[in-house]
Amino acid sequence: MATVQINLPDALAQRARSEGLLSDDAIQRLLEDAMRRQAGRRLMQVAERLHSAGIEPMTEEEIDGEIQAARAERRAAQTRPPHSQ
């Protein structure tokens, strides 16, 4: 487990402490929530770029096919001897 030290203004640290937000569990939840929101924003940015580029969305069947192909390729790479890659 990593140890992280942060510097906060005293007033903010006191308010966060009084709200129970400086515990290990609370900070972990805050970071996980922030990372989920950030991933969602990135996904929306990609979707906007795809839309702007005029790229048609894939059907569910096409997505499933791509997933299956990627998995098959990964399995094949894992079973190949190292010298034949």
C-alpha positions as a printed Julia matrix, in Angstrom:
85×3 Matrix{Float64}:
   0.0     0.0     0.0
   1.29    3.48   -0.88
   1.62    6.34    1.56
   0.66    9.74    0.21
   1.3    13.05    1.92
  -0.72   16.1     0.9
  -0.59   19.73    1.98
  -3.93   21.45    2.54
  -4.86   24.86    3.86
  -5.62   24.53    7.59
  -9.26   25.58    7.22
  -9.89   23.03    4.46
  -8.14   20.27    6.41
 -10.24   21.05    9.5
 -13.5    21.04    7.52
 -12.54   17.79    5.75
 -11.57   16.18    9.05
 -14.86   17.23   10.68
 -16.75   15.69    7.74
 -14.79   12.43    8.08
 -13.12   12.88    4.7
  -9.51   12.42    5.77
  -9.71    8.73    6.65
  -8.0     6.19    4.4
 -11.38    4.76    3.31
 -12.9     8.18    2.61
  -9.92    9.32    0.55
  -9.94    6.04   -1.38
 -13.65    6.53   -2.2
 -13.04   10.16   -3.21
 -10.21    9.16   -5.54
 -12.18    6.28   -7.08
 -15.17    8.58   -7.68
 -12.92   11.22   -9.25
 -11.28    8.63  -11.52
 -14.7     7.33  -12.63
 -15.86   10.85  -13.45
 -12.62   11.52  -15.35
 -13.01    8.28  -17.33
 -16.6     9.27  -18.16
 -15.45   12.69  -19.4
 -12.78   11.04  -21.58
 -15.36    8.64  -23.0
 -17.68   11.54  -23.83
 -14.8    13.4   -25.53
 -14.04   10.35  -27.67
 -17.73    9.96  -28.53
 -17.88   13.62  -29.55
 -14.78   13.24  -31.76
 -16.26   10.14  -33.41
 -19.53   11.94  -34.01
 -17.72   15.0   -35.42
 -15.71   12.75  -37.74
 -18.91   11.22  -39.09
 -17.99    7.71  -37.94
 -21.07    5.54  -37.64
 -21.59    3.82  -34.29
 -21.01    0.08  -34.21
 -23.89   -2.29  -33.67
 -23.92   -4.51  -30.62
 -23.16   -7.48  -32.89
 -20.13   -5.69  -34.36
 -18.84   -4.84  -30.9
 -19.3    -8.45  -29.77
 -17.45   -9.64  -32.87
 -14.53   -7.29  -32.18
 -14.36   -8.45  -28.56
 -14.39  -12.1   -29.59
 -11.66  -11.49  -32.2
  -9.45   -9.65  -29.68
  -9.9   -12.44  -27.13
  -9.08  -15.11  -29.71
  -5.97  -13.19  -30.76
  -4.85  -12.84  -27.13
  -5.4   -16.57  -26.49
  -3.46  -17.48  -29.62
  -0.56  -15.22  -28.57
  -0.49  -16.82  -25.11
  -0.28  -20.35  -26.51
   2.37  -19.59  -29.16
   5.97  -20.53  -28.31
   8.1   -17.42  -27.64
  10.29  -17.84  -30.76
   7.34  -17.82  -33.19
   5.91  -14.42  -32.23
